Amino acid sequence: MPAPPVQNSHSADPMKAPDWSEDQAREIASAFDPLHLSPEFYENPYPTYRALLTHSPVHLCPDGAYFLSRHADLLQAYRDTASFSSDKKKEFFPKYGDSPLFEHHTTSLVFNDPPLHTRVRKLIVGALTPRAITSMEPGLVRLVDDLLDKMADRDQVDLIDDYASAIPVEIIGNLLDVPHEERAPLRDWSLAVLGALEAVLTPEQEMRGNKAVTEMVDYLKGLVARRRKNPGDPSVDVLTRLIEGEDGDRLSEMELLQNCIFLLNAGHETTTNLIGNGLYTLLEWPEEMARLKADPGLIGPAIEEMLRFESSNQLGNRITTTDVEIGGMKMDPDTRIWLCIGAANRDPEQFPDPARFDISRKPNRHLAFGGGPHTCAGLSLARLEGRIAISRFLAKFPDYRLDGAPVRGGRARFRGFLSIPARVC
């Protein structure tokens, strides 16, 4: 596949890819293969997404899978859970074999259909009520302010290590009531497990992912045993709620452990990316940064635009269970489907001038949290973390700036940074 040009600023429209002729864009779309991506794609996938949206929105991949990029087509797949299954057993066994990664990813909430999905989601959502999330705000503000005070005393900081990644680790740790002194491995475990979800798995990713799942299961067995002896308040302690179940319906031990892993990972990685991507994007769009600083009340729609513009989760997958038609294309049962959230959130049919970062964009029906029954259960918590983290950072450090080259995460499914060196004073 021809490599797209790297574009690092909004001054060169990354959706339009001005260096490509229509014939080149058509060729790139025609040759696109999510199993063979160039380094330039990982840096900036949006020119390729634009080519796909224009020339091949329901794209037949070389391996027979379909890659969907239109907003309307993703919504159809999200809503029709009977025809587009989230169960990954058929897809993941050839990839992982009989391994800890296979057991985890085929037992967790996100990669399952009812009844397991319904049972687990009900228990989690019951602990993330609006009242419960509102009650978390004072503690979140204290956490953020403490991190900001520590950063103020340093010449150089890293917006990921020193800030963005530290916030969700504490919040998710609090939800499961993980002792503070036991939280240190959580970020590395999360990166290893989610890194193994990439379409093409290296031996190192596979080894690290299996090791992380094994270590997390071992740790959680002890944590669960302690919580059984000393239960918490199930209205705020998600682990106690998962252990106790509801209406006599309890999870098996393996379902419990694997969904605790899912919670620790999902709540961490995506929120880290939201905060890091948001702070970086504001630097790339100084006029929008100035608008937000002049009117802090715009933080709500600004977070929604950050979620759309640089979606933390860029890709999802489904498998068809019956004959279906989507985007005018007929598909057989057992057809594998790629759902490209990153492209759908730049679909010009849904978002006028989609390559523009506009903190007051309205309407903004982005798909950063998915859709249908699989809409992210923690979306309200993620929004709260994003609003508090970014608004208070701007108030404390209005003149922050880069102090070195940011390092991208190097993954297609999750888009974020491993490092953003900066100066805040």
Backbone hydrogen bonds, N-H to C=O, Kabsch-Sander energy under -0.5 kcal/mol:
donor,donor_aa,acceptor,acceptor_aa,energy
12,A,9,S,-1.3
13,D,11,S,-0.6
17,A,13,D,-1.6
20,W,17,A,-2.4
25,A,21,S,-2.6
26,R,22,E,-2.5
27,E,23,D,-2.1
28,I,24,Q,-2.7
29,A,25,A,-2.4
30,S,26,R,-2.5
31,A,27,E,-2.1
32,F,28,I,-0.6
32,F,29,A,-0.9
36,H,33,D,-2.2
41,F,38,S,-0.5
42,Y,38,S,-1.4
43,E,39,P,-1.5
44,N,40,E,-2.5
49,Y,45,P,-2.1
50,R,46,Y,-2.4
51,A,47,P,-2.0
52,L,48,T,-2.4
53,L,49,Y,-2.9
54,T,50,R,-2.0
55,H,51,A,-2.7
56,S,52,L,-2.3
59,H,57,P,-0.6
59,H,67,F,-2.3
61,C,59,H,-0.7
61,C,65,A,-3.3
64,G,61,C,-2.1
66,Y,336,R,-2.3
67,F,59,H,-2.7
68,L,66,Y,-0.6
68,L,338,W,-2.8
69,S,57,P,-1.7
70,R,57,P,-0.5
74,L,70,R,-2.0
75,L,71,H,-2.2
76,Q,72,A,-1.9
77,A,73,D,-2.0
78,Y,74,L,-2.8
79,R,75,L,-2.4
80,D,76,Q,-2.1
81,T,79,R,-1.4
83,S,80,D,-0.5
84,F,80,D,-2.2
85,S,83,S,-0.6
85,S,319,I,-2.8
88,K,111,F,-1.0
92,F,88,K,-3.2
93,F,89,K,-1.8
96,Y,92,F,-3.3
97,G,92,F,-0.6
97,G,93,F,-2.5
99,S,97,G,-1.4
103,E,99,S,-2.3
104,H,100,P,-2.5
105,H,101,L,-2.7
106,T,102,F,-1.7
107,T,104,H,-1.6
108,S,104,H,-1.7
111,F,108,S,-0.8
112,N,109,L,-1.1
116,L,113,D,-0.5
117,H,113,D,-1.8
119,R,115,P,-2.4
120,V,116,L,-2.5
121,R,117,H,-2.5
122,K,118,T,-2.1
123,L,119,R,-1.5
124,I,120,V,-2.2
125,V,121,R,-3.1
126,G,122,K,-1.7
127,A,123,L,-0.5
127,A,124,I,-1.4
128,L,125,V,-1.4
133,I,129,T,-2.5
134,T,130,P,-2.5
135,S,131,R,-2.0
136,M,132,A,-0.7
136,M,133,I,-0.9
137,E,133,I,-0.6
137,E,134,T,-1.1
140,L,136,M,-2.2
141,V,137,E,-2.7
142,R,138,P,-2.1
143,L,139,G,-2.3
144,V,140,L,-2.7
145,D,141,V,-2.7
146,D,142,R,-2.1
147,L,143,L,-2.1
148,L,144,V,-2.5
149,D,145,D,-2.4
150,K,146,D,-1.9
151,M,147,L,-1.9
152,A,148,L,-1.8
153,D,149,D,-0.6
153,D,150,K,-0.7
154,R,151,M,-1.8
157,V,422,A,-2.8
159,L,157,V,-0.5
159,L,420,I,-2.6
162,D,158,D,-2.3
164,A,159,L,-2.9
165,S,160,I,-2.6
166,A,160,I,-0.5
167,I,163,Y,-1.4
169,V,165,S,-1.1
170,E,166,A,-1.3
171,I,167,I,-2.2
172,I,168,P,-3.0
173,G,169,V,-1.8
174,N,170,E,-2.2
175,L,171,I,-2.1
176,L,172,I,-2.0
177,D,174,N,-0.6
178,V,173,G,-3.1
182,E,179,P,-2.2
183,R,180,H,-1.5
186,L,183,R,-1.6
189,W,185,P,-2.4
190,S,186,L,-2.5
191,L,187,R,-2.6
192,A,188,D,-2.0
193,V,189,W,-2.5
194,L,190,S,-2.6
195,G,191,L,-1.8
196,A,192,A,-1.0
197,L,194,L,-1.7
198,E,195,G,-1.3
201,L,199,A,-0.6
202,T,200,V,-0.5
206,E,202,T,-2.5
207,M,203,P,-2.4
208,R,204,E,-2.8
209,G,205,Q,-2.6
210,N,206,E,-2.4
211,K,207,M,-2.3
212,A,208,R,-2.4
213,V,209,G,-2.3
214,T,210,N,-2.2
215,E,211,K,-2.4
216,M,212,A,-2.6
217,V,213,V,-2.7
218,D,214,T,-2.2
219,Y,215,E,-2.4
220,L,216,M,-2.9
221,K,217,V,-2.1
222,G,218,D,-1.2
223,L,219,Y,-1.9
224,V,220,L,-3.2
225,A,221,K,-2.0
226,R,222,G,-2.1
227,R,223,L,-2.2
228,R,224,V,-2.3
229,K,225,A,-1.3
230,N,226,R,-1.9
236,V,233,D,-2.0
237,D,233,D,-3.1
238,V,175,L,-2.0
238,V,236,V,-0.9
239,L,175,L,-0.7
241,R,237,D,-2.1
242,L,238,V,-2.7
243,I,239,L,-2.5
244,E,240,T,-2.7
245,G,241,R,-1.8
246,E,249,D,-1.7
249,D,246,E,-2.0
250,R,248,G,-0.8
251,L,242,L,-0.7
256,L,252,S,-2.6
257,L,253,E,-2.5
258,Q,254,M,-2.6
259,N,255,E,-1.8
260,C,256,L,-1.5
261,I,257,L,-1.9
262,F,258,Q,-2.0
263,L,259,N,-2.1
264,L,260,C,-2.4
265,N,261,I,-2.3
266,A,262,F,-3.3
267,G,263,L,-1.8
268,H,264,L,-0.5
269,E,265,N,-2.5
270,T,266,A,-1.2
272,T,268,H,-2.3
273,N,269,E,-2.1
274,L,270,T,-2.2
275,I,271,T,-2.4
276,G,272,T,-2.6
277,N,273,N,-3.1
278,G,274,L,-2.1
279,L,275,I,-2.4
280,Y,276,G,-2.1
281,T,277,N,-2.8
282,L,278,G,-2.1
283,L,279,L,-1.1
284,E,280,Y,-1.5
285,W,281,T,-1.3
288,E,285,W,-0.9
289,M,285,W,-2.0
290,A,286,P,-2.5
291,R,287,E,-1.6
292,L,288,E,-2.2
293,K,289,M,-2.4
294,A,290,A,-2.1
295,D,291,R,-1.7
298,L,295,D,-2.4
299,I,296,P,-1.8
300,G,297,G,-0.6
302,A,298,L,-2.4
303,I,299,I,-2.2
304,E,300,G,-1.6
305,E,301,P,-2.1
306,M,302,A,-2.3
307,L,303,I,-2.3
308,R,304,E,-1.8
309,F,305,E,-3.3
310,E,306,M,-2.0
311,S,308,R,-0.7
314,Q,312,S,-0.6
314,Q,413,R,-3.4
315,L,413,R,-1.0
316,G,339,L,-2.1
318,R,337,I,-2.0
319,I,85,S,-1.7
320,T,335,T,-2.3
321,T,83,S,-2.0
322,T,83,S,-0.5
324,V,331,M,-2.3
326,I,329,M,-2.4
329,M,326,I,-1.9
331,M,324,V,-3.2
334,D,320,T,-2.7
335,T,332,D,-1.0
337,I,318,R,-3.1
338,W,66,Y,-3.5
339,L,316,G,-2.8
340,C,68,L,-2.4
340,C,338,W,-0.7
341,I,314,Q,-1.2
341,I,339,L,-1.2
342,G,314,Q,-1.7
344,A,340,C,-2.5
345,N,341,I,-2.3
346,R,343,A,-2.1
347,D,344,A,-1.3
350,Q,347,D,-1.7
351,F,347,D,-2.8
356,R,353,D,-2.0
358,D,356,R,-0.8
361,R,358,D,-1.9
366,H,364,N,-1.6
370,G,367,L,-2.2
374,H,371,G,-1.0
375,T,372,G,-2.1
376,C,369,F,-2.5
379,L,376,C,-1.3
382,A,378,G,-2.6
383,R,379,L,-2.3
384,L,380,S,-2.1
385,E,381,L,-2.6
386,G,382,A,-2.6
387,R,383,R,-2.8
388,I,384,L,-2.6
389,A,385,E,-2.6
390,I,386,G,-2.3
391,S,387,R,-2.1
392,R,388,I,-1.9
393,F,389,A,-1.3
394,L,390,I,-2.3
395,A,391,S,-1.8
396,K,392,R,-1.9
397,F,393,F,-3.3
400,Y,397,F,-1.4
401,R,423,R,-2.2
403,D,421,P,-2.3
407,V,419,S,-2.8
408,R,406,P,-0.6
409,G,416,G,-2.4
415,R,312,S,-2.3
415,R,413,R,-0.5
416,G,414,F,-0.6
418,L,407,V,-3.0
419,S,407,V,-1.5
422,A,157,V,-2.8
423,R,401,R,-2.6
